[in-house]
Amino acid sequence: MKRIAIDMDEVMANTVQHCLDLYNADFEKHVTLADLHGLGLFDAIAAEHHLHVCRYFESEMFFANIQVMEGSQAAIQELAKKYEVFVVSAAMDVPKSFSAKFEWLGVHFPFLPPGRIVFCGDKSIIAADYLVDDNVRNLLSFGGEGILFTAHHNIRETRFRRVNNWPEVCALFLS
Amino acid sequence: MKRIAIDMDEVMANTVQHCLDLYNADFEKHVTLADLHGLGLFDAIAAEHHLHVCRYFESEMFFANIQVMEGSQAAIQELAKKYEVFVVSAAMDVPKSFSAKFEWLGVHFPFLPPGRIVFCGDKSIIAADYLVDDNVRNLLSFGGEGILFTAHHNIRETRFRRVNNWPEVCALFLS
């Protein structure tokens, strides 16, 4: 059985959208994901607000309230019938997020066994056939085939097979 | 540069000894590591105390107070000059331990970058040349060469290269 490793933020979890919702509410702004075309989150936020936004990630509640990426639950449940599915999240950047991320997965993806969850930094440590990730740095260091999940910041990237949403992930792996 | 993945409990951290210290104090017992020869921790503890001992792992303080395995700090610092060293801990069994384990590593192994820490369940997900681990189940599922670090429970195991302590790890990898 082949193995698919799946990234969490921006692939299973709509993390940047949640950040923008909080940011827009806090500063009466109207930044949308479309405004981040080709940019990272912090490129679209005024420098004087960076520290404020960084602090969102220090709250356990921040992670608990993130929305699931549309279609990801049903798709991953289908993938798990034909592949070994692992969730691989680069949680070491935000050590306070471990427990909250683990609980979030239990709430939204209860069919995934805890033993299939991995928190790491450098994704070159992951032994899998495929990695579905929005982060080019992770795909470059990964030893298997990297599949780029479209996100605002990677829109200009051309080096990987690209999937734009969860129906496209299913089409790639299940058709 | 070859890569060594190193398990945490019973290899870098003297976890079972700490458990026994608490257990002996709580129940006026005198169980030693030697009494666990060929046994798991719970084989040497009366069944009516299992739940009490399980609860040790629910406390963040439990992890903070675990002693470092003798010789591991200097040895890992030397290994890190010639190998990519990753710490790979099966923390998913005890989700409350993530932050405490991460902090413990920062205190006792400050030279290891956070990006080289991995919390996982199934160690078949680890891409490395070697895995130094006391747990036979982990070595069996690992794709590289498993090196068995001697612990009370694995004393009868013969299927892997064995190292009895950190000087022997250094002799194996650095001589």
Boltz contact constraints between the chains, C-beta under 6 A:
constraints:
  - contact:
      token1: [A, 86]
      token2: [B, 125]
      max_distance: 6.0
  - contact:
      token1: [A, 92]
      token2: [B, 114]
      max_distance: 6.0
  - contact:
      token1: [A, 92]
      token2: [B, 115]
      max_distance: 6.0
  - contact:
      token1: [A, 92]
      token2: [B, 117]
      max_distance: 6.0
  - contact:
      token1: [A, 95]
      token2: [B, 102]
      max_distance: 6.0
  - contact:
      token1: [A, 98]
      token2: [B, 98]
      max_distance: 6.0
  - contact:
      token1: [A, 98]
      token2: [B, 99]
      max_distance: 6.0
  - contact:
      token1: [A, 99]
      token2: [B, 98]
      max_distance: 6.0
  - contact:
      token1: [A, 102]
      token2: [B, 95]
      max_distance: 6.0
  - contact:
      token1: [A, 114]
      token2: [B, 92]
      max_distance: 6.0
  - contact:
      token1: [A, 114]
      token2: [B, 121]
      max_distance: 6.0
  - contact:
      token1: [A, 115]
      token2: [B, 92]
      max_distance: 6.0
  - contact:
      token1: [A, 115]
      token2: [B, 121]
      max_distance: 6.0
  - contact:
      token1: [A, 115]
      token2: [B, 122]
      max_distance: 6.0
  - contact:
      token1: [A, 117]
      token2: [B, 92]
      max_distance: 6.0
  - contact:
      token1: [A, 118]
      token2: [B, 120]
      max_distance: 6.0
  - contact:
      token1: [A, 118]
      token2: [B, 125]
      max_distance: 6.0
  - contact:
      token1: [A, 119]
      token2: [B, 119]
      max_distance: 6.0
  - contact:
      token1: [A, 120]
      token2: [B, 118]
      max_distance: 6.0
  - contact:
      token1: [A, 121]
      token2: [B, 114]
      max_distance: 6.0
  - contact:
      token1: [A, 121]
      token2: [B, 115]
      max_distance: 6.0
  - contact:
      token1: [A, 122]
      token2: [B, 115]
      max_distance: 6.0
  - contact:
      token1: [A, 125]
      token2: [B, 86]
      max_distance: 6.0
  - contact:
      token1: [A, 125]
      token2: [B, 118]
      max_distance: 6.0
  - contact:
      token1: [A, 125]
      token2: [B, 127]
      max_distance: 6.0
  - contact:
      token1: [A, 127]
      token2: [B, 125]
      max_distance: 6.0
  - contact:
      token1: [A, 127]
      token2: [B, 127]
      max_distance: 6.0
  - contact:
      token1: [A, 127]
      token2: [B, 143]
      max_distance: 6.0
  - contact:
      token1: [A, 143]
      token2: [B, 127]
      max_distance: 6.0
